[in-house]
């Protein structure tokens, strides 16, 4: 079986912007009287901005207190704060092994794709100076359903002409692993073994250091 594409999540796989998300969401939550901790923040991993806001509002029992327009403004405020925090990202913030893997894929003409819930993926990739190494970045607004539905991964594969069964997805969140498997792809989990294996990961690595084209090819 020949590898046709590798489809990456962004946060927690390419770099770590989770802390920036936490800071921005926590500030927003506290501004509307809904404090939360890092444990709750973990439940927001891999899901869209809108769904994250809904979970925070449910946590505080305030899901019916805001109009759709007010919710949109809250999400905008959070994103504005988050984007301001991203200005500090540099290529040095790329996880170990990622730049080397992307170079290997490019050398073999195997498309690398981003399938992230983040609408800020293009900006993040530019800051990391990785944007030229990805064949396609899926716009999360272009699909009907976010993770754990397979839409983002299927769109990424389709855009580069790859068949799902010849693709490998890389994720750090359980919702992302579920999305990869629902798309009919092999799934590499990065992070905590038990949760990612329970979500269906074919293999789990503690971090990205061991990722290589040879390692990925052996999954097919």
trRosetta pair geometry for C-beta under 8 A, 3 or more apart (Angstrom, degrees):
i j d omega theta_ij theta_ji phi_ij phi_ji
1 165 7.8 -98 -150 135 132 92
1 166 6.2 -158 177 -112 100 86
1 220 4.1 -129 93 155 121 111
2 166 6.3 11 82 -153 59 127
2 220 7.5 -115 22 122 3 157
3 6 7.1 9 178 -54 122 86
3 110 5.8 14 113 -137 106 140
3 166 6.2 163 -134 172 26 84
3 167 7.7 90 -157 -109 70 30
3 168 6.7 -29 -134 -4 110 109
3 213 7.9 -161 57 -162 162 85
3 216 6.4 67 -109 125 152 106
3 217 5.7 -94 -26 -102 130 72
3 220 5.9 -161 -70 -15 78 151
4 110 7.2 -180 -177 -144 16 88
4 111 7.6 0 150 34 60 99
4 157 7.8 63 102 -149 115 93
4 160 7.8 156 148 110 90 106
4 161 7.7 -113 175 105 120 68
4 162 3.7 154 124 -136 115 98
4 163 6.0 81 33 34 162 70
4 166 3.9 63 3 114 111 118
4 167 6.0 -59 66 -69 91 70
5 110 6.6 176 -101 175 35 80
5 111 4.5 -21 -116 73 94 99
5 112 7.5 163 -163 -90 75 22
5 113 5.8 19 177 -4 122 118
5 135 7.8 -98 -129 46 107 139
5 156 7.3 177 144 135 144 95
5 157 5.8 175 57 -118 146 69
5 160 5.3 121 -96 83 137 137
5 162 3.7 -93 -5 -50 121 169
5 166 7.5 85 21 108 72 83
5 167 4.8 -14 68 -114 89 98
5 168 7.9 -167 97 33 52 61
6 101 7.8 -97 108 155 166 115
6 105 6.0 -100 25 -107 126 144
6 110 6.6 57 -5 136 95 115
6 111 7.6 -174 32 97 61 55
6 112 5.5 -17 69 -112 96 70
6 113 7.2 173 88 26 46 76
6 167 7.1 165 -93 -162 27 73
6 168 5.3 -17 -117 68 76 93
6 169 7.8 155 -167 -92 55 28
6 170 6.8 21 178 -11 98 112
6 216 6.2 -21 -98 -164 125 160
7 112 8.0 160 -90 -163 32 47
7 113 4.5 -23 -112 72 75 108
7 114 7.7 150 -163 -104 65 8
7 115 5.0 20 174 -2 110 122
7 153 5.4 114 123 -138 157 83
7 156 4.7 110 -127 111 124 146
7 157 6.6 -60 -57 -59 139 79
7 167 5.8 25 -6 177 111 122
7 168 7.3 177 26 88 73 42
7 169 4.7 -29 74 -105 99 77
7 170 7.3 174 86 18 49 71
7 180 7.6 172 81 -113 117 99
7 185 7.1 -33 36 -167 124 171
8 13 5.4 -176 -171 122 94 138
8 14 6.1 83 152 -55 136 103
8 112 6.6 11 -5 -174 116 93
8 113 6.9 166 22 82 72 50
8 114 5.6 -37 73 -106 91 57
8 115 7.1 150 72 26 36 73
8 116 7.9 -12 112 -52 71 97
8 134 8.0 -99 39 -111 121 117
8 169 7.6 173 -80 -156 24 59
8 170 5.1 -14 -115 59 68 107
9 12 6.6 -12 112 67 124 92
9 13 4.5 117 74 1 85 141
9 14 7.7 -148 102 -9 55 90
9 46 7.1 -42 -139 -113 142 91
9 114 7.8 62 -153 -156 14 69
9 115 6.6 -51 -85 77 52 72
9 116 5.6 105 -158 -95 58 82
9 169 7.7 64 -28 176 83 93
9 170 6.4 -125 19 99 81 66
9 171 4.6 84 -15 -113 133 66
9 172 6.4 -131 78 14 143 78
9 173 7.0 169 -145 19 168 98
9 176 5.1 -11 -71 -144 140 155
10 13 6.4 -129 -154 51 3 100
10 14 5.1 -37 -149 25 54 122
10 15 7.3 -17 172 39 75 80
10 17 7.7 -6 131 22 100 120
10 114 5.7 37 -65 -155 101 114
10 116 3.8 -4 3 -87 111 151
10 118 5.4 -78 60 29 142 133
10 121 5.3 -140 -69 -115 158 99
10 124 6.4 92 -178 87 133 150
10 125 7.9 -89 -127 -57 120 91
11 14 7.7 -29 -58 43 18 86
11 15 7.4 -46 -117 78 44 66
11 16 7.0 69 -163 -137 68 35
11 17 5.0 -86 -115 50 100 92
11 18 5.7 120 176 -61 114 75
11 21 7.2 28 -140 -23 155 137
11 45 7.5 -146 106 -147 122 81
11 46 8.0 -148 69 -73 110 53
11 116 6.8 113 2 -147 81 124
11 118 6.3 122 -25 -43 109 134
11 172 7.5 -107 109 47 64 126
12 16 6.3 61 -87 -108 46 71
12 18 6.1 55 -64 -46 95 121
12 45 7.0 38 -28 -155 153 118
12 171 8.0 32 95 -178 115 48
12 172 3.4 -115 135 50 124 152
12 173 6.7 105 64 -38 156 87
12 190 6.6 162 146 87 88 117
12 191 6.9 -13 178 -55 118 131
13 95 7.1 -116 154 18 27 150
13 98 7.7 122 145 -104 65 127
13 170 5.3 130 -151 123 135 102
13 171 6.5 -62 -66 -117 135 23
13 172 5.5 -159 -58 -22 80 104
13 190 5.7 140 -106 30 75 147
13 208 6.9 115 -164 -81 53 127
14 94 6.6 -51 170 -138 71 79
14 95 6.4 -174 171 14 19 106
14 98 5.6 123 -136 -158 57 155
14 114 7.7 -20 -36 -111 147 108
14 124 7.6 108 96 132 132 122
14 125 7.7 -32 156 -94 158 79
14 128 7.1 175 153 49 112 178
14 130 7.0 -162 -167 78 125 168
15 89 6.9 61 159 -144 160 122
15 93 5.0 50 -146 132 123 95
15 94 5.6 -67 -79 -106 98 42
15 95 6.0 -160 -91 -26 40 83
15 98 8.0 -104 -53 35 65 168
15 124 6.8 -158 48 176 133 116
15 128 6.0 -145 -45 -85 141 139
16 19 6.7 48 141 0 100 96
16 93 7.3 -122 40 -180 73 98
16 95 7.3 97 -29 -70 86 101
17 20 4.7 -43 -173 37 78 119
17 21 6.2 85 128 -25 82 93
17 82 7.9 72 166 -172 117 103
17 86 6.7 5 -131 -101 128 93
17 89 7.5 -28 -88 -81 104 130
17 118 7.8 69 69 -106 142 152
17 124 6.6 -78 -45 -119 147 135
18 21 5.5 -52 -151 35 37 113
18 22 6.3 40 151 -22 68 104
18 41 7.9 114 176 145 96 117
18 45 7.0 -6 -121 -104 117 99
19 22 5.5 -51 -148 34 34 115
19 23 6.4 34 154 -20 66 103
20 23 5.8 -50 -146 34 32 110
20 24 6.3 25 157 -13 65 109
20 82 5.6 100 146 -147 103 76
20 85 4.1 167 -141 112 110 138
20 86 6.3 85 -173 -66 166 68
21 24 6.0 -64 -148 42 28 106
21 25 5.9 19 161 -12 68 112
21 41 7.5 141 109 -168 98 112
21 44 7.1 -165 147 110 128 128
21 82 6.3 26 -97 -121 52 124
22 25 6.2 -59 -139 43 24 103
22 26 5.9 24 162 -21 63 114
22 38 6.6 9 -142 -113 141 76
22 41 4.8 31 -114 -155 96 156
23 26 6.0 -59 -144 37 22 110
23 27 6.4 22 159 -18 61 108
23 81 7.6 -137 113 143 90 116
23 85 6.4 132 73 -93 133 158
24 27 6.0 -55 -149 35 28 109
24 28 6.5 25 154 -15 62 107
24 78 5.0 104 150 -167 107 75
24 79 7.6 82 166 -81 148 19
24 81 4.2 157 -128 97 99 112
24 82 4.1 -43 -45 -66 169 81
24 85 6.6 -125 -53 0 109 138
25 28 5.7 -58 -150 39 33 110
25 29 6.1 35 154 -22 69 107
25 36 7.9 -39 128 58 105 122
25 41 6.7 145 75 -119 136 99
25 44 6.7 73 -97 125 174 179
25 52 6.6 -88 -111 156 135 124
25 56 6.6 -154 -174 -77 107 145
25 78 6.0 35 -89 -145 56 128
26 29 5.6 -51 -144 36 30 112
26 30 6.3 27 159 -16 64 107
26 35 7.5 32 -159 -146 82 62
26 36 6.7 -130 -112 60 78 80
26 41 7.4 -34 -60 -80 99 125
27 30 6.0 -57 -147 38 28 108
27 31 6.4 33 153 -26 63 107
27 78 8.0 157 70 -116 92 73
27 81 6.3 -140 67 180 139 168
28 31 5.6 -57 -152 30 32 115
28 32 7.0 2 159 4 65 105
28 56 7.6 45 100 145 107 166
28 74 6.3 107 -171 -174 125 89
28 77 6.1 136 -109 101 111 109
28 78 4.6 -33 -48 -84 152 97
28 81 7.3 -163 -50 26 98 146
29 32 6.6 -79 -157 48 30 89
29 34 4.2 -91 -169 88 88 88
29 35 6.1 127 124 -102 112 23
29 36 5.5 -49 151 10 168 100
29 56 5.3 -120 -97 -166 107 127
29 59 8.0 -13 -140 75 127 131
29 60 7.3 172 -159 -42 93 133
30 33 7.5 48 -164 -76 34 16
30 34 7.2 -112 -71 64 28 48
30 35 5.4 43 -93 -88 82 76
32 60 7.3 141 111 87 98 171
32 62 6.9 -170 144 106 118 168
32 74 7.2 -8 -38 -122 146 129
33 60 6.5 123 103 -159 79 140
33 62 7.7 118 75 -52 102 149
34 56 5.8 117 118 169 145 89
34 57 7.2 -112 -61 -102 168 35
34 59 6.0 106 -170 90 120 102
34 60 3.3 -81 -104 -60 114 140
34 62 6.6 -113 -61 16 127 131
36 40 4.1 -83 -179 68 119 146
36 41 6.6 142 120 -50 114 76
36 56 6.8 -115 -12 -129 146 88
36 59 6.1 14 -84 141 127 159
37 40 5.6 103 56 12 62 96
37 41 7.1 -111 113 -7 39 95
38 41 5.1 -52 -147 34 39 120
38 42 6.9 54 152 -32 65 91
39 42 5.9 -41 -164 13 34 115
40 43 5.8 -48 -170 22 48 112
40 44 7.7 45 140 -19 67 100
40 59 6.5 60 -158 -116 143 151
41 44 5.6 -52 -164 25 48 115
41 45 7.9 72 142 -43 65 83
42 45 5.9 -22 -169 -13 48 116
43 55 6.4 -159 116 174 114 151
44 47 6.1 -107 -165 47 49 105
44 52 4.5 59 -147 -127 111 103
44 55 6.4 -168 -89 68 85 145
44 56 7.9 19 -84 -51 128 94
45 172 7.3 -87 176 102 132 92
45 173 4.3 -169 132 -108 107 123
45 175 7.3 168 102 22 75 111
46 117 6.3 115 179 -2 37 133
46 147 5.2 -72 160 88 101 143
46 171 7.3 48 -111 -166 128 113
46 172 7.8 -162 -65 75 110 69
46 173 3.1 -160 -43 99 134 160
46 174 7.3 -158 31 52 158 50
46 175 4.0 164 112 59 134 113
46 176 4.7 -124 -136 -35 132 95
47 51 4.6 -90 159 87 118 128
47 52 5.8 152 93 -58 102 80
47 55 7.7 81 87 -16 151 137
47 117 6.1 138 156 -129 12 173
47 146 6.2 97 -150 124 60 138
47 147 6.5 -123 -94 72 55 91
47 175 6.0 42 -63 60 82 174
48 51 4.7 88 57 14 85 101
48 52 6.7 -141 96 -9 43 88
48 117 4.8 -136 -85 -166 55 117
48 140 6.4 162 -110 161 104 142
48 146 4.5 -134 -36 -69 111 165
49 52 5.6 -54 -147 33 29 115
49 53 6.6 30 155 -19 63 103
49 75 5.2 98 146 -156 114 114
49 78 7.2 169 -158 86 108 128
49 79 6.5 1 -135 -68 150 111
49 117 7.5 170 -23 149 65 103
49 119 7.0 -43 -14 1 132 114
50 53 5.8 -54 -153 33 32 110
50 54 6.5 31 151 -18 65 105
50 71 7.6 62 -140 149 82 118
50 75 6.3 -14 -88 -98 60 151
51 54 5.4 -50 -148 35 38 115
51 55 6.5 40 153 -21 66 101
51 146 6.8 -134 -5 56 140 146
52 55 5.8 -55 -152 33 31 111
52 56 6.6 30 151 -18 64 105
53 56 5.7 -56 -151 36 34 111
53 57 6.3 32 153 -18 67 106
53 71 6.1 127 133 -165 143 95
53 74 6.0 124 -142 104 133 118
53 75 5.3 -75 -48 -79 149 94
53 78 7.3 -158 -82 3 104 152
54 57 5.7 -54 -147 38 32 111
54 58 6.3 33 154 -19 65 105
54 63 6.6 47 -158 -127 72 106
54 71 8.0 27 -73 -151 73 136
55 58 5.7 -52 -147 36 32 111
55 59 6.4 41 151 -27 63 102
56 59 5.5 -48 -153 27 33 117
56 60 6.8 12 156 -1 63 106
57 60 6.1 -68 -152 48 32 98
57 62 4.8 -103 -159 81 79 82
57 63 4.3 115 126 -89 111 60
57 65 7.5 -160 -158 39 112 95
57 66 7.0 -103 -120 21 141 121
57 71 7.8 -43 -49 -113 150 107
58 61 7.4 35 -170 -76 34 30
58 63 5.0 25 -78 -57 64 124
62 65 4.4 -49 -168 21 83 128
62 66 7.1 53 148 -14 98 98
66 70 4.0 -131 -166 94 95 122
66 71 5.0 122 121 -58 125 79
66 74 6.9 -15 -161 -16 162 136
67 70 4.6 96 49 7 75 101
67 71 7.1 -136 94 -4 40 85
68 71 5.6 -53 -147 36 33 113
68 72 6.4 37 153 -22 65 103
69 72 5.6 -51 -151 33 32 114
69 73 6.6 32 150 -18 63 104
70 73 5.5 -53 -150 36 35 112
70 74 6.5 39 150 -21 66 101
71 74 5.6 -50 -149 33 35 113
71 75 6.4 34 153 -17 66 104
72 75 5.8 -53 -149 38 32 111
72 76 6.3 36 150 -23 64 105
73 76 5.4 -50 -146 34 34 115
73 77 6.5 38 154 -21 64 102
74 77 5.8 -52 -151 33 31 112
74 78 6.6 31 152 -18 64 103
75 78 5.8 -52 -150 35 33 112
75 79 6.3 29 154 -17 66 108
76 79 5.8 -59 -148 39 30 108
76 80 6.2 35 154 -25 66 106
77 80 5.7 -52 -147 31 30 114
77 81 6.7 27 156 -14 63 104
78 81 6.0 -61 -157 38 31 108
78 82 6.2 30 150 -19 68 110
79 82 5.3 -53 -143 39 36 115
79 83 6.1 37 158 -21 69 104
79 119 7.5 -11 -135 61 138 119
79 120 7.5 176 -158 -50 100 120
80 83 6.0 -52 -145 35 26 109
80 84 6.7 29 153 -20 60 105
81 84 5.8 -56 -155 33 31 112
81 85 6.7 30 150 -19 64 104
82 85 5.7 -58 -156 33 34 111
82 86 6.6 39 148 -28 66 103
82 120 7.2 -146 119 -22 116 159
83 86 5.4 -47 -151 25 38 118
83 87 7.7 59 150 -39 59 84
83 120 6.2 -162 -95 -114 89 139
83 123 7.1 11 -138 106 97 165
84 87 6.2 -29 -171 -6 40 115
85 88 6.8 -47 174 18 51 107
86 89 5.4 -22 -173 -8 67 118
86 120 6.6 -146 -60 162 167 144
86 123 6.4 69 130 123 149 119
86 124 6.4 -90 -154 -90 130 79
86 127 6.6 -152 162 -28 95 164
87 127 7.9 -154 -135 -113 27 136
89 93 5.1 -92 -150 40 76 152
89 124 6.4 -16 98 -142 174 69
89 127 4.0 66 91 137 112 140
89 128 6.3 -51 153 -60 116 75
90 93 5.7 115 57 -6 57 97
90 127 6.8 -88 -86 165 25 87
90 128 7.4 92 140 -107 21 48
91 94 5.8 -23 -172 -6 55 115
91 99 7.7 47 -170 -78 101 142
91 128 5.4 103 -104 -166 53 52
91 129 4.8 -26 -79 33 114 114
91 130 7.7 141 -119 -40 85 85
93 127 7.9 -6 48 124 128 108
93 128 6.5 -101 69 -103 92 95
94 98 5.2 -130 171 65 103 125
94 99 5.6 71 127 -42 152 103
94 128 5.1 107 -67 -160 102 119
94 130 6.6 129 -101 -52 133 130
95 98 4.9 84 68 -21 84 125
95 207 7.1 -157 -172 179 118 94
95 208 4.4 77 133 36 127 143
96 207 6.9 40 52 139 109 120
96 208 5.8 158 72 82 66 93
96 209 4.7 5 105 -93 124 75
97 100 5.6 -67 -154 46 43 112
97 101 5.8 45 154 -24 78 108
97 208 4.7 -165 61 132 116 87
97 209 5.0 155 -29 -134 132 26
97 210 7.0 -26 -109 24 167 17
97 211 4.8 127 137 52 132 91
97 212 7.2 -88 -164 -64 113 69
98 101 5.8 -56 -147 36 29 110
98 102 6.3 27 157 -17 65 107
98 130 7.7 -23 131 -114 113 146
98 208 5.6 3 -55 152 88 149
98 211 7.1 34 -84 72 53 139
99 102 5.8 -55 -148 37 31 111
99 103 6.4 33 152 -20 64 106
99 130 6.8 -120 -102 -100 81 105
99 133 7.7 -177 -140 -32 61 172
100 103 5.7 -53 -149 35 32 112
100 104 6.5 35 151 -21 64 103
100 212 7.5 -34 116 -110 110 79
101 104 5.6 -52 -151 33 34 114
101 105 6.4 33 152 -19 66 104
101 208 8.0 -101 -6 175 140 106
101 211 5.1 -26 -70 125 147 107
101 212 6.1 -140 -98 -115 91 34
101 213 6.6 157 -145 -46 73 71
101 216 7.9 94 -153 -19 118 131
102 105 5.7 -51 -148 35 34 112
102 106 6.3 34 153 -19 65 105
102 112 5.5 -19 -129 -45 84 171
102 130 6.5 58 78 -153 178 104
102 133 4.0 49 162 161 127 141
102 134 7.5 -52 -142 -62 124 66
103 106 5.7 -53 -146 37 32 111
103 107 6.3 35 154 -23 64 106
103 133 7.0 -59 -67 -127 52 130
104 107 5.7 -56 -149 34 29 112
104 108 6.5 10 158 -2 64 110
104 212 6.8 68 1 -165 170 69
104 213 4.2 -138 139 -28 136 125
105 108 6.1 -70 -149 48 29 99
105 110 4.5 -94 -157 73 80 98
105 111 7.4 -38 164 98 118 8
105 112 4.9 96 106 -50 155 105
105 133 7.7 93 68 177 109 97
105 213 6.4 174 -67 -91 65 112
106 109 7.4 29 -174 -78 34 33
106 110 7.9 -90 -57 49 20 65
106 112 7.3 -47 -57 -1 78 116
106 133 5.8 -89 -52 -142 131 80
108 213 6.6 123 2 -147 147 154
110 213 7.5 134 38 -130 149 116
111 135 3.8 -55 -144 17 97 154
111 136 6.8 15 -177 9 126 98
111 160 3.9 -159 102 -168 175 153
111 162 6.6 -133 50 -40 125 127
112 133 6.1 -1 56 140 142 81
112 134 5.0 -91 99 -114 96 61
112 135 6.0 135 52 3 52 87
113 134 6.5 109 -110 -165 24 96
113 135 6.1 -44 -75 60 73 93
113 136 4.9 -7 -121 67 93 91
113 137 7.4 174 -165 -85 62 33
113 138 6.9 52 171 -28 105 95
113 156 3.9 129 147 -174 143 113
113 157 7.3 -143 30 -65 166 42
113 159 7.2 131 -124 67 132 113
113 160 6.0 -129 -66 -12 123 136
114 121 5.3 156 139 -177 148 143
114 125 7.1 -109 -47 -63 155 135
114 134 5.6 1 -20 -153 98 152
114 136 7.4 -148 32 104 69 54
114 137 4.4 2 54 -123 116 76
114 138 6.4 -144 96 20 66 76
114 156 7.4 -156 74 -116 29 130
115 138 4.9 32 -112 23 64 137
115 152 4.1 126 -174 144 103 103
115 153 5.0 82 171 -83 173 56
115 155 7.3 140 -118 63 108 90
115 156 4.4 -85 -68 -35 111 144
115 169 7.2 -47 47 -133 134 111
115 179 7.9 -160 132 124 130 135
116 121 4.9 141 57 -79 132 129
116 137 7.9 -27 27 -162 101 89
116 138 7.3 156 29 62 55 95
116 140 7.0 -75 99 -57 54 113
116 152 7.4 178 14 -175 13 145
117 140 5.3 76 -146 -109 42 149
117 146 5.5 51 -111 -152 108 123
117 147 6.3 -92 -57 17 114 107
117 152 7.4 -82 -69 -75 61 158
118 121 4.8 123 92 -52 104 82
118 124 7.1 12 130 -2 148 141
118 140 7.2 145 55 -23 22 136
119 139 7.6 38 -127 -155 75 71
119 140 6.0 -95 -75 36 74 115
119 141 7.1 44 -106 -27 111 102
120 123 4.9 -51 -174 44 81 115
120 124 5.7 84 126 -27 89 101
121 124 5.7 -59 -144 38 32 111
121 125 6.2 30 161 -19 69 107
121 137 5.3 179 113 -167 129 126
122 125 5.9 -57 -146 38 29 109
122 126 6.4 31 155 -20 64 106
122 131 6.8 53 -155 -118 65 122
122 137 5.9 151 -73 95 80 166
123 126 5.7 -55 -151 35 31 112
123 127 6.5 32 152 -20 65 105
124 127 5.7 -55 -152 34 32 112
124 128 6.4 19 154 -9 66 110
125 128 5.8 -61 -145 46 32 105
125 130 4.9 -98 -157 74 80 89
125 131 4.1 111 128 -78 110 76
125 134 6.5 -62 -145 11 151 136
125 137 7.1 -125 -6 -85 153 141
126 129 7.3 27 -177 -78 34 39
126 131 5.0 11 -77 -33 60 137
128 131 7.9 132 65 -32 82 71
129 132 7.9 -18 175 17 61 100
130 133 5.2 -60 -171 35 70 116
130 134 6.8 57 139 -20 88 102
131 134 6.5 -65 -156 32 38 103
134 137 5.9 62 125 -59 139 86
135 160 5.2 70 112 -104 139 126
136 156 6.2 163 97 -145 118 70
136 159 4.6 150 -161 112 166 131
136 160 5.5 -144 3 -53 132 100
138 142 6.7 -131 -175 53 76 120
138 143 7.1 11 174 -24 120 121
138 152 5.3 136 112 -159 156 79
138 155 5.1 106 -128 96 124 117
138 156 4.9 -75 -48 -70 123 88
138 159 7.3 -177 -87 2 82 147
139 142 4.2 85 76 -14 98 112
140 143 6.7 -64 -160 35 43 99
140 146 6.5 24 -164 -102 111 100
140 152 6.6 -15 -112 -101 73 116
142 155 6.5 137 104 -163 111 158
143 146 7.3 125 90 -78 113 47
143 151 3.7 138 179 144 132 124
143 152 5.6 -134 18 -72 162 57
143 155 5.3 -119 -76 -29 117 145
144 149 7.8 -72 87 121 82 158
144 151 5.9 -153 47 -111 71 157
145 149 3.5 17 118 50 125 163
145 151 4.8 140 61 -9 77 137
146 149 6.5 100 80 39 25 102
146 151 7.3 -70 -86 53 17 118
146 152 6.9 31 -140 -36 52 119
147 152 6.4 -42 -52 18 86 131
147 173 7.4 93 125 95 151 123
147 175 4.2 104 135 142 109 102
147 176 5.2 -21 -147 -84 157 53
147 178 7.1 119 -173 68 90 93
147 179 4.1 -73 -124 -46 89 141
148 174 7.8 -32 -90 124 121 70
148 175 4.3 -118 -66 -156 84 71
148 176 7.5 -108 -108 -48 68 18
148 178 3.7 -7 -154 92 122 126
148 179 5.0 -145 -158 -55 47 78
148 182 6.8 110 154 -8 82 141
149 152 7.9 109 91 0 79 81
149 179 6.2 22 81 -116 27 94
149 182 6.7 -106 -158 103 33 156
150 153 5.4 -69 -170 52 73 107
150 154 5.2 70 133 -26 97 109
150 179 5.2 153 -99 -169 47 67
150 180 7.5 132 -122 -84 88 10
150 182 3.9 -143 -52 102 110 99
150 183 3.6 161 -158 -66 121 78
150 184 7.7 45 -145 2 156 70
151 154 5.8 -62 -141 40 27 108
151 155 6.1 26 162 -20 66 108
151 179 7.8 -64 30 -153 55 112
152 155 6.0 -57 -149 35 26 109
152 156 6.5 27 153 -20 62 107
152 179 6.5 11 46 170 102 144
153 156 5.6 -51 -148 34 33 114
153 157 6.5 32 155 -17 65 104
153 164 7.5 78 133 -125 103 103
153 167 7.5 155 176 118 102 145
153 169 5.6 -29 -126 -91 132 139
153 179 5.6 145 -8 140 122 99
153 180 5.7 149 -91 -102 165 55
153 183 4.1 -94 94 -47 125 165
153 185 6.3 -118 164 7 137 142
154 157 5.8 -54 -148 37 32 110
154 158 6.2 31 155 -20 66 108
154 164 6.6 -25 -109 -81 74 123
154 183 5.1 -158 -58 -131 81 108
155 158 5.7 -56 -145 38 31 111
155 159 6.2 32 158 -25 65 108
156 159 6.0 -57 -149 31 26 111
156 160 7.1 -3 163 5 60 106
157 160 6.7 -80 -157 48 29 89
157 162 4.4 -100 -158 78 79 96
157 163 7.0 10 172 166 125 4
157 164 5.3 57 160 -81 177 65
157 167 5.2 -85 -102 -53 118 157
157 183 7.2 150 -5 173 137 129
157 185 7.6 -162 -65 -72 139 128
158 161 7.5 34 -173 -75 33 28
158 162 7.8 -94 -57 50 20 65
162 166 6.2 -131 -174 83 91 99
162 167 5.3 96 138 -71 131 108
163 166 4.9 62 70 20 91 106
163 167 7.2 -161 92 -21 43 94
164 167 5.4 -63 -149 26 38 118
164 183 5.2 -148 -144 152 130 86
164 184 4.2 75 124 77 131 105
164 185 5.2 -103 -177 -61 82 84
165 184 5.6 -48 -71 144 71 109
165 185 7.3 -148 -98 -97 24 50
166 220 6.8 42 -137 -131 59 139
167 183 7.7 -46 76 123 131 122
167 185 4.5 -50 87 -122 95 119
167 186 7.4 -172 99 31 49 77
168 185 6.3 163 -110 173 21 106
168 186 4.7 -30 -112 74 77 104
168 187 7.6 172 -162 -82 66 20
168 188 6.3 38 172 -13 108 108
168 216 5.1 -166 55 -162 166 105
168 219 5.7 92 -105 74 128 143
168 220 7.3 -101 -57 -54 108 98
169 176 7.4 -156 150 162 124 93
169 177 8.0 163 103 -117 118 44
169 179 7.7 -130 159 96 165 86
169 180 3.5 -149 65 -120 145 124
169 183 7.1 91 -34 56 143 134
169 185 4.9 87 -11 108 104 139
169 186 7.2 171 24 84 69 50
169 187 5.3 -19 69 -109 97 68
169 188 7.1 -169 94 27 47 73
170 187 7.9 152 -90 -161 29 54
170 188 4.6 -17 -108 69 75 108
170 190 6.6 42 179 -24 92 113
170 211 7.3 34 -122 -119 148 139
171 176 3.2 -174 -151 118 138 125
171 177 5.1 -159 79 -59 136 63
171 179 7.6 137 -83 51 158 101
171 180 6.0 -147 -11 -25 132 130
171 187 6.6 -30 26 -161 112 100
171 188 7.4 143 25 79 62 58
171 189 6.2 -33 77 -110 78 59
171 190 7.0 -169 97 20 29 87
171 196 7.8 169 95 -136 92 112
171 201 7.8 -140 63 -97 100 107
172 176 7.0 41 45 47 42 144
172 189 7.0 105 -114 -167 35 66
172 190 4.5 -49 -89 72 87 93
172 191 4.7 88 -154 -21 88 130
172 196 7.8 -66 -156 -91 36 129
173 176 4.4 90 65 5 88 107
173 177 7.1 -156 94 -7 46 83
174 177 5.6 -51 -147 35 37 111
174 178 6.3 38 154 -19 67 105
174 195 5.5 -86 -70 158 118 100
174 196 6.5 -138 -90 -97 70 50
174 198 7.4 -18 -128 80 121 92
174 199 4.0 -168 -150 -77 81 143
175 178 5.8 -55 -151 37 31 113
175 179 6.4 35 149 -23 64 106
175 199 7.9 -87 -40 -143 19 140
176 179 5.4 -51 -148 33 35 114
176 180 6.5 37 153 -21 66 101
177 180 5.7 -51 -149 32 33 112
177 181 6.5 26 156 -12 66 106
177 187 5.0 97 -146 175 77 146
177 189 5.6 0 -88 -86 129 104
177 196 5.6 151 -55 -154 157 75
177 199 3.9 92 84 116 130 126
177 200 5.6 162 147 60 105 83
177 201 4.9 -62 -140 -64 134 84
178 181 6.0 -58 -147 41 30 106
178 182 6.1 32 154 -20 65 110
178 199 5.3 -92 -51 -172 82 100
178 200 6.3 105 -96 25 53 125
179 182 5.7 -56 -144 38 29 112
179 183 6.4 29 154 -20 63 107
180 183 5.7 -62 -155 35 29 111
180 185 4.9 -84 -176 71 82 109
180 186 7.6 -38 157 98 119 24
180 187 4.0 126 100 -94 138 106
180 200 7.9 -173 74 96 92 113
181 184 7.7 59 180 -66 35 19
181 185 7.2 -107 -87 58 27 64
181 187 5.5 -49 -56 -25 82 137
181 199 7.7 178 2 143 134 75
181 200 4.2 -23 -48 124 161 145
186 202 5.1 -40 -162 9 83 156
186 219 4.6 133 161 146 157 124
186 220 6.6 -120 -17 -77 149 67
187 200 6.3 66 44 110 149 86
187 201 4.8 -113 111 -124 109 57
187 202 5.3 135 56 2 66 88
187 203 8.0 176 97 34 57 59
188 201 6.8 54 -155 -160 14 104
188 202 6.9 -45 -74 58 50 92
188 203 5.6 -17 -119 70 72 91
188 204 7.6 149 -171 -98 55 33
188 205 6.7 6 180 3 102 107
188 211 7.5 103 151 -107 157 104
188 216 7.3 -68 -42 -108 144 85
188 219 7.2 -95 -63 -78 100 158
189 193 7.6 126 99 -121 132 43
189 196 3.2 120 -167 174 159 142
189 197 7.2 -119 26 -53 155 52
189 199 7.4 124 -90 61 135 116
189 201 3.5 -42 -22 -113 118 157
189 203 7.2 -165 29 97 78 43
189 204 4.1 -22 72 -110 111 83
189 205 7.2 170 88 25 58 61
190 196 7.9 160 37 -103 25 161
190 204 7.5 179 -77 -158 19 67
190 205 5.7 -19 -110 70 65 90
190 206 7.9 14 -161 117 62 15
190 207 6.6 50 -163 -139 99 25
190 208 5.9 2 -128 -66 138 77
191 195 7.8 -35 108 63 109 111
191 196 6.2 132 70 -41 89 135
191 204 7.4 -73 60 -165 50 105
191 206 7.4 56 -114 -155 14 35
192 195 5.0 38 99 27 111 109
192 196 6.3 146 81 -12 60 100
193 196 6.2 -79 -148 45 24 102
193 197 5.8 17 167 -17 69 114
193 204 4.6 142 -122 103 70 150
193 206 7.9 -33 -52 -83 96 68
194 197 6.0 -58 -143 39 25 108
194 198 6.2 26 157 -21 62 109
195 198 5.7 -57 -150 36 29 113
195 199 6.5 27 152 -20 63 107
196 199 5.6 -53 -150 35 34 113
196 201 4.4 14 151 -10 92 143
196 204 4.8 128 89 -107 130 125
197 200 7.8 123 -178 -15 31 8
197 201 5.5 -75 -90 51 41 99
197 204 5.8 -78 -56 -24 86 136
201 204 5.1 79 110 -66 146 89
202 219 6.1 97 110 -152 143 114
203 219 6.7 -115 4 -103 127 113
205 208 7.0 103 106 -90 134 29
205 209 7.8 -159 167 45 127 69
205 210 5.5 -152 -139 53 135 115
205 211 7.0 -158 45 -56 170 81
207 210 7.7 111 78 7 67 83
208 211 5.0 -32 -170 2 71 125
210 215 6.3 118 145 -90 85 162
211 215 6.1 -133 -145 64 35 141
211 216 7.2 35 -161 -47 79 102
212 215 4.6 100 52 4 78 102
212 216 7.1 -149 91 -3 42 86
213 216 5.8 -58 -147 40 33 109
213 217 6.1 37 155 -24 67 106
214 217 5.8 -52 -145 33 29 113
214 218 6.7 30 156 -22 60 105
215 218 6.1 -61 -160 29 29 112
215 219 7.7 35 145 -29 60 98
216 219 5.8 -46 -166 13 43 115
216 220 8.0 31 148 -14 65 98
217 220 6.3 -60 -165 28 44 105
